[in-house]
């Protein structure tokens, strides 16, 4: 998948977002670029050397941040589609769990996520991180659209 010439969900809907994991405007962040492909939301990301846990292996906290942000955008995108709105609601993570299945080698990783349950203001999302053709981590989380008064309301 080439994402170079395609606008990501983050770039389209939240170009000024400074989130560490997915904010396009955070020069020190991970800056993941999530793309809708049918019911899936996908991203490819390449770590830098400073993202290592130990030589040749991606840090588990970075894996958690990648899956958290990517699944959150999957929720926002699908809640937007479900409601027929032109922009996604601001969503936050209510809960998520990560299963590290095997060490994730440094190099290109692929994120995929899809909804398994959609309600009016929340979504349960399942995601995977694949490296070297093998699933190395799984995620399941609940992501909630926030209301006025919440610090994340209108953050994008």
C-alpha positions in Angstrom: 0.0 0.0 0.0 1.4 3.4 -1.0 0.2 6.2 1.3 2.6 8.9 0.0 0.1 10.6 -2.3 -3.1 9.9 -0.4 -4.4 12.0 2.5 -4.8 10.1 5.7 -7.8 10.3 8.0 -5.6 12.3 10.4 -4.5 14.8 7.7 -8.0 15.2 6.3 -9.9 15.6 9.6 -7.3 16.7 12.2 -4.4 18.4 10.5 -3.5 20.5 13.6 -3.8 17.6 16.1 -0.6 17.2 18.2 -1.2 13.7 19.5 2.0 11.8 20.0 0.8 8.8 18.1 -1.3 10.2 15.3 -1.0 14.0 15.3 0.1 15.3 11.9 1.4 18.5 13.6 3.6 16.8 16.2 7.1 16.7 14.7 8.4 14.4 17.4 5.4 12.0 17.3 4.9 8.7 15.5 2.6 10.5 13.0 0.8 7.4 11.8 -1.4 7.7 8.7 -4.6 5.7 8.8 -6.4 5.0 5.6 -10.0 3.7 5.1 -10.1 0.6 2.9 -13.7 -0.6 3.0 -14.5 -1.8 6.5 -10.9 -1.9 7.4 -8.7 1.0 8.4 -5.0 0.4 7.6 -1.7 2.1 8.1 1.9 1.3 7.4 4.6 2.7 9.6 8.4 2.4 9.9 10.1 2.7 13.2 13.3 4.6 13.8 16.2 3.2 15.8 15.2 5.1 19.0 11.9 3.1 19.0 13.7 -0.1 19.9 13.2 -2.1 23.1 16.5 -3.9 22.4 18.5 -4.4 19.3 16.2 -5.3 16.3 12.9 -5.3 18.3 10.2 -2.6 18.5 9.4 -1.3 22.0 6.1 -2.6 23.4 5.0 0.9 24.5 5.3 2.1 21.0 3.3 -0.8 19.8 0.6 0.1 22.3 0.6 3.7 21.1 0.4 2.7 17.4 -2.6 0.4 18.0 -4.4 2.7 20.4 -4.3 5.7 18.0 -5.0 3.6 14.9 -8.0 1.9 16.6 -9.2 5.2 17.9 -9.3 6.6 14.3 -11.0 3.5 13.2 -13.8 4.2 15.7 -14.1 7.8 14.8 -14.3 7.0 11.1 -16.9 4.3 11.5 -19.0 6.4 13.9 -18.9 9.2 11.3 -20.1 6.8 8.6 -22.8 5.4 10.8 -24.2 8.8 11.7 -23.9 10.2 8.2 -21.8 13.2 9.4 -19.2 14.9 7.2 -16.5 14.8 9.9 -15.7 12.3 12.7 -16.6 12.9 16.3 -13.7 13.5 18.7 -13.2 10.1 20.3 -11.1 9.0 23.2 -9.9 5.6 24.5 -12.2 4.3 27.3 -10.2 1.0 27.5 -7.9 -1.1 25.4 -5.8 -4.1 25.8 -2.7 -5.2 23.9 -1.5 -8.8 23.4 2.1 -9.0 22.4 2.1 -12.3 20.5 5.8 -12.4 19.5 8.7 -9.9 19.2 8.1 -7.3 16.6 11.2 -6.9 14.4 12.3 -3.4 13.4 11.2 -2.4 10.0 7.9 -1.8 8.2 4.8 -2.7 10.2 1.2 -2.8 9.1 -1.8 -1.9 11.2 -5.3 -3.1 10.5 -8.4 -2.4 12.5 -12.2 -2.9 12.2 -15.3 -2.3 14.3 -16.8 -5.3 16.1 -19.5 -3.3 17.8 -20.9 0.2 17.0 -23.3 2.1 19.2 -24.4 5.7 18.8 -21.5 7.2 20.8 -18.9 4.4 21.1 -17.2 1.6 19.2 -15.5 -1.6 20.1 -12.5 -2.0 17.7 -10.2 -4.9 17.1 -6.8 -4.3 15.6 -3.6 -6.1 14.5 0.0 -5.2 14.0 1.8 -7.3 11.5 5.6 -7.3 10.8 7.5 -9.6 8.5 4.3 -11.2 7.4 3.4 -12.3 11.0 0.9 -10.9 13.4 3.0 -9.7 16.3 0.3 -7.8 18.4 -3.4 -7.7 18.9 -5.6 -4.9 20.3 -9.2 -4.7 21.4 -10.6 -1.4 22.8 -13.6 0.7 23.4 -13.5 4.3 22.0 -16.1 6.9 23.0 -17.2 10.1 21.3 -16.8 12.9 23.8 -19.3 15.7 24.6 -18.9 19.4 25.3 -16.9 20.0 28.4 -14.5 17.1 27.9 -10.9 18.3 27.4 -10.7 16.4 24.0 -14.0 17.9 22.7 -13.2 19.7 19.3 -9.5 18.8 19.6 -9.6 18.3 15.9 
